[in-house]
Amino acid sequence: MDTPLSAMDLAKHYFNICNAALALRGREFPYNLIIPLMNRFFSGQDVSLRVVDDDGTPLAYVTAGFVEGQFTPVRPGVHSPDARFSLRRDYLEQVVEHADDYIRHPERLDWDWLGAQLGPFGDAGRF
C-alpha cells in the first residue's frame, strides 16, 4: 500500500500539474485568451491554497507565486496573498492520481477561484 501524500505535497503536485497543463495547451483556444488575463491580473502576485478535508476542516495552507503564465514553487503558509482559494484533499488526490488526464484536459482542473477573483462581484474569500 502506498503512503498517502501530505497535504503540502498534494498542493505542490497540483500546482505542477497546472503548470504542465498551461504549458501544453496554452497556445490553444480558450487558454490563449485565459492565460493573458491571468498574467494581467496575477503575474507577480501570490496565490494561497487552503487544503481541506471532506467536512471543510483546513489541513494545510500553501502559497505559490504566479509569473508569466506559471505558478512558482510552493511554500508553506499564507504569505499576504492576492488571491485565495480552497480545494478538498480528495480532489487533489484524484488530480495527482490522474495527472496525465488533467494535463491533457485543463478544463477539468478547478479554475473557479479565477472567476471569484476576476468577476465583477469577486470576493477574495478570506480564509
C-alpha positions as a Markdown table, in Angstrom:
| # | Residue | x | y | z |
|---|---|---|---|---|
| 1 | Met | 0.0 | 0.0 | 0.0 |
| 2 | Asp | 1.3 | 3.4 | -0.9 |
| 3 | Thr | 1.8 | 6.0 | 1.8 |
| 4 | Pro | -0.6 | 8.9 | 1.2 |
| 5 | Leu | 1.0 | 12.2 | 0.2 |
| 6 | Ser | 0.9 | 15.0 | 2.7 |
| 7 | Ala | -1.5 | 18.0 | 2.0 |
| 8 | Met | 1.6 | 20.1 | 1.3 |
| 9 | Asp | 2.9 | 17.5 | -1.3 |
| 10 | Leu | -0.5 | 17.2 | -2.9 |
| 11 | Ala | -0.6 | 21.0 | -3.3 |
| 12 | Lys | 2.9 | 21.0 | -4.8 |
| 13 | His | 1.9 | 18.3 | -7.3 |
| 14 | Tyr | -1.4 | 20.2 | -8.1 |
| 15 | Phe | 0.4 | 23.4 | -9.0 |
| 16 | Asn | 2.9 | 21.5 | -11.1 |
| 17 | Ile | 0.1 | 19.8 | -13.0 |
| 18 | Cys | -1.5 | 23.2 | -13.5 |
| 19 | Asn | 1.8 | 24.4 | -14.9 |
| 20 | Ala | 2.2 | 21.4 | -17.2 |
| 21 | Ala | -1.4 | 21.8 | -18.5 |
| 22 | Leu | -0.9 | 25.6 | -19.1 |
| 23 | Ala | 2.4 | 24.9 | -20.9 |
| 24 | Leu | 0.9 | 22.1 | -23.1 |
| 25 | Arg | -2.4 | 23.8 | -24.0 |
| 26 | Gly | -1.5 | 27.5 | -23.6 |
| 27 | Arg | -1.5 | 28.3 | -27.3 |
| 28 | Glu | -4.9 | 26.8 | -27.9 |
| 29 | Phe | -8.3 | 28.3 | -27.5 |
| 30 | Pro | -9.6 | 29.2 | -24.9 |
| 31 | Tyr | -6.3 | 29.1 | -22.9 |
| 32 | Asn | -4.6 | 31.5 | -25.3 |
| 33 | Leu | -7.2 | 34.0 | -24.0 |
| 34 | Ile | -7.3 | 33.0 | -20.4 |
| 35 | Ile | -3.6 | 32.9 | -19.7 |
| 36 | Pro | -3.0 | 36.6 | -20.8 |
| 37 | Leu | -5.9 | 37.6 | -18.4 |
| 38 | Met | -4.3 | 35.6 | -15.7 |
| 39 | Asn | -1.0 | 37.3 | -16.4 |
| 40 | Arg | -2.6 | 40.7 | -16.4 |
| 41 | Phe | -4.2 | 40.2 | -13.0 |
| 42 | Phe | -1.9 | 37.8 | -11.3 |
| 43 | Ser | 1.6 | 37.9 | -12.7 |
| 44 | Gly | 3.9 | 38.7 | -9.8 |
| 45 | Gln | 1.1 | 38.0 | -7.3 |
| 46 | Asp | 0.9 | 35.4 | -4.6 |
| 47 | Val | -1.9 | 32.8 | -4.6 |
| 48 | Ser | -2.7 | 30.8 | -1.5 |
| 49 | Leu | -4.4 | 27.5 | -1.4 |
| 50 | Arg | -6.2 | 26.1 | 1.6 |
| 51 | Val | -6.4 | 22.3 | 1.5 |
| 52 | Val | -9.4 | 21.0 | 3.4 |
| 53 | Asp | -10.9 | 17.6 | 4.3 |
| 54 | Asp | -14.4 | 16.4 | 3.5 |
| 55 | Asp | -16.0 | 18.5 | 6.2 |
| 56 | Gly | -14.1 | 21.7 | 5.3 |
| 57 | Thr | -11.5 | 21.4 | 8.1 |
| 58 | Pro | -8.2 | 23.0 | 7.0 |
| 59 | Leu | -5.4 | 20.6 | 6.6 |
| 60 | Ala | -2.7 | 22.9 | 5.1 |
| 61 | Tyr | -2.2 | 26.4 | 3.8 |
| 62 | Val | 0.3 | 26.9 | 0.9 |
| 63 | Thr | 1.3 | 29.9 | -1.2 |
| 64 | Ala | 2.6 | 30.0 | -4.7 |
| 65 | Gly | 3.5 | 32.9 | -6.9 |
| 66 | Phe | 2.2 | 33.3 | -10.4 |
| 67 | Val | 4.7 | 34.7 | -13.0 |
| 68 | Glu | 4.3 | 34.8 | -16.8 |
| 69 | Gly | 1.7 | 32.0 | -17.0 |
| 70 | Gln | 3.2 | 29.6 | -14.5 |
| 71 | Phe | 2.9 | 29.0 | -10.8 |
| 72 | Thr | 6.2 | 29.3 | -8.8 |
| 73 | Pro | 7.4 | 26.9 | -6.2 |
| 74 | Val | 5.0 | 26.3 | -3.3 |
| 75 | Arg | 5.9 | 27.4 | 0.2 |
| 76 | Pro | 4.0 | 26.5 | 3.4 |
| 77 | Gly | 1.7 | 29.0 | 5.0 |
| 78 | Val | -0.3 | 32.1 | 3.8 |
| 79 | His | 2.0 | 34.9 | 2.7 |
| 80 | Ser | 0.0 | 38.1 | 2.0 |
| 81 | Pro | -1.8 | 36.5 | -0.9 |
| 82 | Asp | -3.5 | 38.5 | -3.7 |
| 83 | Ala | -5.8 | 35.6 | -4.3 |
| 84 | Arg | -7.1 | 32.7 | -2.1 |
| 85 | Phe | -9.0 | 29.5 | -2.8 |
| 86 | Ser | -9.7 | 26.2 | -1.2 |
| 87 | Leu | -9.6 | 22.6 | -2.6 |
| 88 | Arg | -10.6 | 19.3 | -1.0 |
| 89 | Arg | -7.9 | 16.8 | -0.3 |
| 90 | Asp | -9.7 | 14.0 | -2.1 |
| 91 | Tyr | -9.9 | 16.3 | -5.3 |
| 92 | Leu | -6.2 | 16.9 | -5.1 |
| 93 | Glu | -5.5 | 13.1 | -4.7 |
| 94 | Gln | -7.7 | 12.5 | -7.8 |
| 95 | Val | -5.8 | 15.1 | -9.9 |
| 96 | Val | -2.4 | 13.7 | -8.8 |
| 97 | Glu | -3.5 | 10.1 | -9.5 |
| 98 | His | -4.7 | 11.0 | -13.0 |
| 99 | Ala | -2.3 | 13.8 | -13.7 |
| 100 | Asp | -1.9 | 12.9 | -17.4 |
| 101 | Asp | -5.7 | 13.3 | -18.0 |
| 102 | Tyr | -5.8 | 16.7 | -16.2 |
| 103 | Ile | -2.7 | 17.9 | -18.2 |
| 104 | Arg | -4.4 | 16.9 | -21.5 |
| 105 | His | -7.7 | 18.4 | -20.3 |
| 106 | Pro | -7.0 | 21.5 | -18.2 |
| 107 | Glu | -10.8 | 22.3 | -18.2 |
| 108 | Arg | -11.0 | 19.5 | -15.6 |
| 109 | Leu | -8.8 | 21.4 | -13.2 |
| 110 | Asp | -10.6 | 23.7 | -10.7 |
| 111 | Trp | -10.2 | 27.3 | -12.1 |
| 112 | Asp | -13.3 | 28.6 | -10.2 |
| 113 | Trp | -11.1 | 30.7 | -8.0 |
| 114 | Leu | -10.2 | 32.8 | -11.1 |
| 115 | Gly | -13.9 | 33.8 | -11.6 |
| 116 | Ala | -14.2 | 34.7 | -7.9 |
| 117 | Gln | -11.2 | 36.9 | -8.1 |
| 118 | Leu | -11.9 | 38.5 | -11.5 |
| 119 | Gly | -15.7 | 38.7 | -11.6 |
| 120 | Pro | -17.5 | 42.0 | -11.2 |
| 121 | Phe | -18.5 | 41.0 | -7.7 |
| 122 | Gly | -15.4 | 38.9 | -7.0 |
| 123 | Asp | -14.7 | 38.0 | -3.4 |
| 124 | Ala | -11.2 | 37.1 | -2.4 |
| 125 | Gly | -12.9 | 34.8 | 0.2 |
| 126 | Arg | -10.8 | 35.2 | 3.3 |
| 127 | Phe | -9.7 | 32.1 | 5.0 |
